[in-house]
């Protein structure tokens, strides 16, 4: 699956996107990313799966695109 990072999260991860396999849901994804990038633990962000914001653990497939986005405001 493709993982996209935006804003300050790109600075933490060091790249704008990653390709990962073998991750079954968004909770496992967050656990994996926080283990690899400890600074992510203190960051606030939203998660979208296939361009839909989620608020609970969501199953993932290898064809999914997951985006991690810092809080944003509009005007």
C-alpha positions in Angstrom: 0.0 0.0 0.0 1.1 3.6 -0.5 1.4 5.8 2.5 1.4 9.6 1.9 2.7 12.2 4.3 1.9 15.9 4.3 3.2 19.1 6.0 5.3 18.7 9.1 4.9 14.9 8.9 7.1 14.9 5.8 9.9 16.5 7.9 9.5 13.8 10.6 9.5 10.8 8.1 12.0 12.4 5.7 10.0 11.5 2.6 6.6 12.3 1.1 5.5 8.7 0.6 6.3 5.1 1.5 5.2 1.8 0.1 4.5 -0.9 2.8 3.2 -4.4 2.7 1.8 -6.8 5.3 0.0 -4.2 7.4 -3.5 -5.2 8.1 -5.2 -2.1 9.6 -4.6 1.5 10.5 -3.8 0.7 14.2 -1.0 -1.6 13.1 0.2 1.0 10.6 0.4 3.7 13.3 2.2 1.2 15.6 4.7 0.4 12.9 5.3 4.1 11.9 5.8 5.2 15.5 8.3 2.4 16.1 10.3 3.5 13.0 9.9 7.2 13.6 9.6 7.9 17.3 9.0 11.7 16.8 5.7 10.7 15.1 4.4 9.7 18.6 4.2 13.4 19.6 2.7 14.6 16.3 -1.0 15.3 15.8 -2.4 14.1 12.5 -5.5 12.8 10.7 -5.7 9.6 8.7 -7.5 9.1 5.4 -7.9 5.8 3.6 -8.6 6.1 -0.2 -9.4 9.8 0.3 -11.9 9.2 3.1 -11.2 10.5 6.6 -11.4 7.8 9.2 -11.8 8.0 13.0 -11.6 4.4 14.0 -9.3 1.4 13.2 -9.8 0.5 9.6 -8.8 -2.7 7.7 -6.2 -2.1 4.9 -5.6 -3.8 1.6 -2.4 -3.7 -0.4 -4.2 -1.6 -3.1 -5.1 1.2 -0.5 -3.6 4.6 -0.3 -3.3 6.0 3.2 -2.7 9.7 3.9 -1.4 11.1 7.2 -2.1 14.8 7.4 -1.4 17.3 10.2 -4.3 19.4 11.5 -5.3 22.1 9.0 -7.5 25.1 9.0 -9.4 26.7 6.2 -10.7 30.1 5.5 
